[in-house]
Amino acid sequence: MDKEAVIERLKTELGLPNFKGRLEEKEYTEEEYQKIKNDLNNYFENYVRNIEN
């Protein structure tokens, strides 16, 4: 999938309608997509949610 498809899928799956990620212009595999998604989830859990508590 291309960069735009990855961003749209992240918006949907993570519930982030205003997400504007900066990704390289290339074709992404499902593995690469899952890594990006997991990295975003980990960032949220470690840095954002940690501050909220």
C-alpha positions, 0 to 999 in steps of 0.5 A: 500500500502507498503512503496515503493508504497507510495514513488513511488506514491508521486514521480508521484503525486508531480512531485518529481522524486528524492524523497527519503522519510524515511517511516516506513515499514508497510502497509499504508491506503489511509488516511495515504497516503493523510496525508503524501502527505498533510504534504509534500505540507504544508512543501513546502508551509510554508518553501521552497516557503516562502524562494523563495519569 
